[in-house]
Amino acid sequence: MRYFKVLAALAGFLFIAGCAHKPKATMLSDADVLHNNVDALTQVIIYDVFTPPVASRIYGYTTLAQYEAMRYADPKYSSIVTKLRGFGKPPVPQKGKKYNFALAATKALFTVAHKVTFSIDSLKKYEDGVYAMYKDNLDDSTYARSVEFGEKIGKLILKRAAVDNYPQTRGKPRYLGDEGHARWRPTPPDYMDGVEFLWGTIKPFAMDTSAQFSPPPPPPYSEDKNSVFVKMYTDVYTTNKNLTPEQIEIAKFWDDNPFVIQHKGHLMFADKKITPGGHWIGITAIACKKTHSNAVKTAQAYALTSIALYDAFICCWEVKYKYSYARPVTNINEKLDHNWLPLLQTPPFPEYTAGHSTISAAAAVMLTHEFGDNFEYQDTSDLRYIGMQRHFKSFKLAAEETSRSRYYGGIHYLNSSLMGAQQGKQLGEFIWGKLKLDQ
């Protein structure tokens, strides 16, 4: 009996000793945690194949939640949501109590993400690792207090998300356009119905209405060979058949179609990659890392880019379905070449204005205000998805290249790309002025 007692005591000692010597998880920097949070979110957006407008909504709400929790780590940063429409006053930390605001920001972001994405099992697996790191390195009360605060922030953001008209746009009838002259209808090769035709009714973050930055109407239909209309589609056709290697590279680099359907004989499969908004979220990460931005600055940059993306998609989609303008492939197939297909696969929604041009110009304005006019960087955002990267001397030049890319790809008229860029620039400057963040 004494022998078993000795063994039990020894086993207990070894267990306690083993626990005592268990190494703590290595703490990541606060900024690295935030970058990893957003990257984990991006992977779920890709996996769940969210459309570009819906992806912008996910980035918008989640990164706002992350910022509103993280900003308390530096008193010179103020609330963003109080300057936007319909969020209300966010909660504040208890005075004199200790918090880890990176942990709170993580909890805030994923509290929102769980309600606006599908594949939350993947998110939970990532989250568990982050929370384990903090549990190893924080006292219990600080850990619990930080998690609770982040959850409160997340719930505030979700209250706004519940009334932005998104739920009301689900389950609506399909949009198939019509057969009228210069009117949009499903395009080859897959003839998919129009994506998110009610997105212009979503409640914006900063804009007063979705039509606040509406451009003039596109050129009217005409059969006159000297008309602007005929010259537009003829120009796309001629240009697309004579692209230089660099123009082809530019078009493919900025394609950012999250669900390109490939056809191999009778076999069909889809390539998944980042959305246009996801590309600019990646550029935001590059800028933050290059400047060694701290966690609060990083959280703010993600939030500002996301606000611009969210409102830009809304104002662009309002215009798209207002005019329901036909894509180049429709007119070219009818008037010039029945078998022609553009370099890039035509996205399933109306042509005017160009969405990527609009959102890129808006995001570039925000990033220029944050990091400067001549911010040179290597854009590796798409490297792991399509194996391509490009160098840019400024965000604005990158946005301008984006506009041209849609024309080179044969999916937009040059006019639509230019008008979209103008629309996005006006919106971006409006948002920056409204937020008054020149600190």
Secondary structure, DSSP 8 states (H G I E B T S, - for coil): -HHHHHHHHHHHHHHHHHHHT--------HHHHHHHHHHHHHHHHHHHT--HHHHHHHHHHHHHHHHHHHGGGSTT---SGGGSSS--------TT----HHHHHHHHHHHHHHHH-S-HHHHHHHHHHHHHHHHHHS-HHHHHHHHHHHHHHHHHHHHHHTTSSTGGGTT-------SSTTB----TTT----TTTTGGGS--SS-SSTTTT-----------TTSHHHHHHHHHHHHHTT--HHHHHHHHHT---TEEEEEETTEEEEEE---HHHHHHHHHHHHHHHTT--HHHHHHHHHHHHHHHHHHHHHHHHHHHHH-B--HHHHHHHHT-TT---SS---SS--SS-HHHHHHHHHHHHHHHHH-TT--EEE-TTHHHHS--EEES-HHHHHHHHHHHHHHTTSS-HHHHHHHHHHHHHHHHHHHHHHT---
